[in-house]
Amino acid sequence: MSTPNLKVWVEIDKAAAKHNYQKVRSLIDKKTKLWSVVKSNAYGHGLAAFASLINELGADGFCVDSVIEGVKLREQGIRKPILVLGPTFPGLLADAVANDIMITISNFDALDELNKSKFKPKFHLKLDTGMHRQGFYLDELPEVISTIKNLKFKIENCLTGAYTHFASAKDINYPTFTDLQFAAFRAGIEQLEKAGFKNLIRHCAASGATVIDKKYHLDAVRTGIALYGLWPSKELDVQLSDEIELKPVLSWHALVSEVKDVEVGDYVGYDLTERMVKDGKIAVIPIGYWHGFPRALSGVGEVLINGDKAKVLGRVSMDMIVVDVSDIKCERGDVATLIGKNLPVYKMAEKIGASHYELITRINPLIERVVQ
């Protein structure tokens, strides 16, 4: 498993990605586009590595957080539609046009900036149907429509889509709020269509809504976490995993750099927070909070070495952790698995009250992503 010249690396399982892609594709109609959400370094999987892989598998388009991420996809040779979900400020409008990248317009300030710029990229309107994050309220739509139709530089033809985002679609036990949002979104689309915008790409489903009900699929689904083989929530995992199998794509590994004996009473790591209660053996692993291994795992985290779990001892340092290998066969150069089979990211997240989304996206982007 170890990779030459790398002491820390992230593996991307090509077969698992293909399985997840085919599974999600089987859930949607042929007329519905599957857009892969690869924002934030592809949820920690590596923007270039994962986007190239999912592009080859047949994704119809991509969703990113910024024009900068979109440009990186273009530089990778990806020519399919790209939509920026995050805000775009005026300085990047030229790059959006030059690279045929669609942006999101979600407030009047952004609409005004687009009007004043000589660069007019295609855009989607974001509607706020109840999440109270980005987006125009429905009662603002008449003014939005009027503004678009009367702008000095006529950007009417640049509007190609409209979307919203559900606040709780990952909670299958409480679909009511999602349905209220869906009804509001359809009402917003009706306003736009009556105003003459007939061929908009309509989309509202992220991974949760994609797996829950086809009625949310519309013209495109924005699938992120499911393509990476993870469930949006524990509730969906429990209720749907028997029906819809997902396979984690990412695993995270490091080499053991040192093994040494310690005696009862010896302190381990910074701040004397852990003390050996018996004679034993410890292993040093060159991974720390700089790499994205949470400091909150100090004294409670685990890694896998030769199939056995080794507990983190003492503080997680910037670039190293120490684990207890007193009862484990272990030597320098052995592979320690931080996230992987038999050590899922869910378990790591549960130990520190975090989200699995947070943990995978915080894996340092400078760590090599190896597709296998």
N, C-alpha and C positions, 0 to 999 in steps of 0.2 A: 504493500500500500504506500510506502514512503516514496517521496518524490525527490530525485537527485537535486542537491544544492538548496533545498528548501527545508527550513526548520519548522515553519508554520505554513499551512496552506488550507484552502477550502476546495473540496471536491464537488463537482457538479455532475450528477448522475444523468447521462444522456438518455438511458433507457427509461428512467423514472419520469423525466420530462416528457418523453414521447407518450408514455402511458397516461399521464395527467392531461396532456393536450387532447389525446383521442377521447378520453373520458368526458372532458368538458365539451368537446365538439359534438359528442353523441347526445348531449342534453339539449342542444339548440337546433332550431330549424336551419335548413340550408340557406334560406334567405337572410338569416341573421348573421351579421358579421361578428367574428371573434377578435376583439382587440386585446392584446396582451399588455397589462400594466407593468411597465418596467421602470417606473420612477424610483428615485432614491437608490441608485445602483442596483436596480432589479431586486429590491427587497434584500439587499446584501449578497445576492448571488453573482454579482458582476454584470454591469450593464452590457458591455460588449459581448461577453461570453454567452450570457443567457439570451439576449436579444437575437444574436446570430443563430443560435440553436432553435429558438422558437419560430424564427423567420423561415428557416429551412423546413420546419414541420408544417408550416402553412398558415400561420397567424395572418389575419386580414389587415391588421393595423396595430399601432402601438400608442400607448399613453405614457407620457413622461411628466416630470414636474416642472421642467424649464426648457426654454429654447436651447440652452447650452447642452442639455441631455439629448435633445432632438438632433442637434448638429452632429453630435458624436455618433448617433445612429446612422445618419447620412454618410458620415466618413467611413462607417463600417460597410457601406454598400447597400444599406436597406433603402428601398425605394417606395415602400408601402406608406399609406397615410399615417401621419404622426400628429397626435393632439396633445398640446400642453395643458395639463390640468391646473397647474399653479398660476399665479399672477405673472403677467409679462409687462415690464416697464418699457417706456419708449425707446431706450437705447438698444433694445434687442428686436425691434420690429423689422429692421432691415434684414437681420439674419433670418428671421422667420420667413420673410418673402423670398430671399435668395435660396433658401433650402426647402421651400414648399412645406412649411410646418404650420399647422393650424394652431391658433391660440384660443384661450378662453377669455371671454368678456363677461364680467360678473358684477360690474358697478358702473355708475355714470362717469366717474373720473376716468376709468379705463376707456370708456366709449369716447369721451372727449379727447383723450390723448391719441386715440386711433384716428379721429377726425382731423386733428391738427398735423399728424404725421404725413409725410409724402409716401410712406411705406404702408401698404394696406394688405396685410396677410388675411387669408381666410380665417374665419373664427366661428366658434360655437358659443351660444348664449348659455350661461349657467343660471338655473332658476333655484331659488331657495324655497323649498316646499315644506320646511319644518326643522331642518337641522341647524339653522341659524349659524351658518359658517359663510362660505362664499355664495353669492347669487343674488339676483333680482327677486324681490317679492312679486307675487302675481299682480297686486294692485299697482305696481310700477310698470307693468308691461305696456299699457297704452302709451305712456311717455317714451318707453324704450322704442316701441315700434315707430312712433312719430319722429323720434330723433334719428333713427336709422334711415328713414325715408327722406328726411329733409337735410341730412348732413351736406355740408359744402362740397365734399369730394365724392359723394354718392358711394357708400360702402354696402349698399343693399345687396349686391351680388356676391359680396364676400361672406355673407351669413350662410353657412352650410349645415348647421346643426344646432340642436338644443338638448340640454341634459339637466339632470338633477342627481343628488346623491342621497341615499337612504341612511337614516340615523341608526336604525336598529334591525335591519334585515337579517343580521347574523343571529338574532334571537328568534328561533322558530316558534317559541311558546307564546310570543306576543306580536302577532302579525298585524294587529289593528293599526298601529301608527304607520307602518309601511304602506298599508292600503290607503290610508288618508293621504300620505305623501304622493302615492301613485295617482290617486284621483285628482289631486291638485296639479300634478305635472301634466296630466292629460288635458286638464282645463287650460293650462298655460299654452300647450301645443295648439289647442283649438283656437285660441286668440291669435297666435302667430299665423296659423293657416288661413283664418278669415281675413287677415291683413295681407294675404297674397304670398306668404312664404310656404309654398306647397311641397317642396321636395327636401325638407330638412331631415338630416339623420337624427333620429330620436333615440336616446339611450338613458337608462337609469339604473341598470343592474350591474353591481360589482359581484364578487364571488358569491356572497350570501344569497342575494336575490336570484342569481343564475341557477343555483342548485335547488332553491326552494320551489319556484313556480315559473313555468314558461310564460305566463302572462306578462311578466316583467321584462321579457327579452327585447321586444320591439325590433328596431333595426340593427342594433349592435349591443353586445355585452362587453363590459370592461372587467376582464378577469385577471386578478392579480394573485392573491395568496393560494388559490386552488391550483393554479398552474405550477406553483412551487411545491405542491404536494402537502399543503397544510390546510387545516380548516379555519374559517374565520372565527369560530368560537367553539368552546368545549361542548355546548349544547348541540350544535350541528354535528359535531364529531360523534357524539353519543347516539344521536337519532338517525343519522344518515350513512355512517361509515360502512355498515353492513351492505347497504344498497349501492353506495358509490365509493369505491376504493380509491384512495389517493396515496401516492408514494412520495415521501420527502425527497427532494432533489439535492438538497445541500447537506454535506457533512463537513466537519471542521476538525483538523488534526494538527498535532505538533509532535516533535521528537523529544524524547526524554534526553536531557543534556547531562545529567549527573545523578548518581545514586550514592548514598552515603549512610553510614550507621549513626544512630543517635542513642543517647542513654536516657533513662528515666530522670526527669527533672530538667532536661534541656529545653530551652525556649526555641520557638520556631518563628522566624520572620519579624517584621516590624512590630514595635510597641508591646512586645512580650505578651501578646494576646493568647498564645497557645503554648501549652507546656506538655511535654511527653509524660504520660502516666506509666509508661513501661519502656524498657529497651525496645528499639525497633529500627526501622529502615525508612528513609525518605527518598523521594525522587524530585528533582528540579525540572520543571517544564518551562521553556522560554515563551511564555504567553502571559499577558497581563491586561490591565485595563486599557492600555494604549491600543491593544489589538481588538478590544471590544468585549473582553471577558469581564463581566461586571465585578466591581469591588465588593458589591453586596454579597457575593458568593464566598467571601472570606469566612473560613471555618465551617461552611455548610455545603459548598459545591462539591461536585464529584466529576471524575474523568474515568474513562475506561482504558485499562492497560492489559493487553493479553486476555481480554474477555472478562476481567474482574474490575469492580469499582474501587477507585482509590479516592479517599476523602481529601479535600483541600484542607491544609493545616495553616492556621494563622492568616495574616493579611494577604490579599491579592495585591501584588506589587505592580508597578507600571509595566514591566516587561517579563515578570516571572511569577510562577506559583510553585508552592511546595505541596506535595501530596504524600499521604501515608501508604507505603508499599510494604509494610512489615510482613504481610501475609501473602504477598504477590510476587511471582517470579518476574523480575524486572531488571533491565540493564540499560546502559547508555545506548541510544539509537533506537530503542523501542518506540512504537507509535502510541501516543496518547490521543484518544478520541474525546473531544470536548462536546460535540453534537454529532449524533449519528445513530445507527442501529443500536437498539437497547439503551440509548441515552438521548431520547427525543428532546427537542427544544422546549416542548410543553413542560417537561419535568423541571428543567432549569428555571423556566419562568415562574412556575408555582413556588419554588423554594424562596424566591425573593419578592413575590407579589408583583411581578412584572408581566408584560404582554409578550407573547412569542414574536409578534411583529417587531416590537422594540429591540429584542435581542438579536434577531437576524439582520435587521437593517443597520445595527450599530457595529457589525463586524467591519473592521477597518478596511476601507476600499483599496489600500495599498497592498494588502495580502493577496498573493497569487490565487486566482481562481483556475482550477485545473479541470477541464471537461474530460470525463472518462466514460 
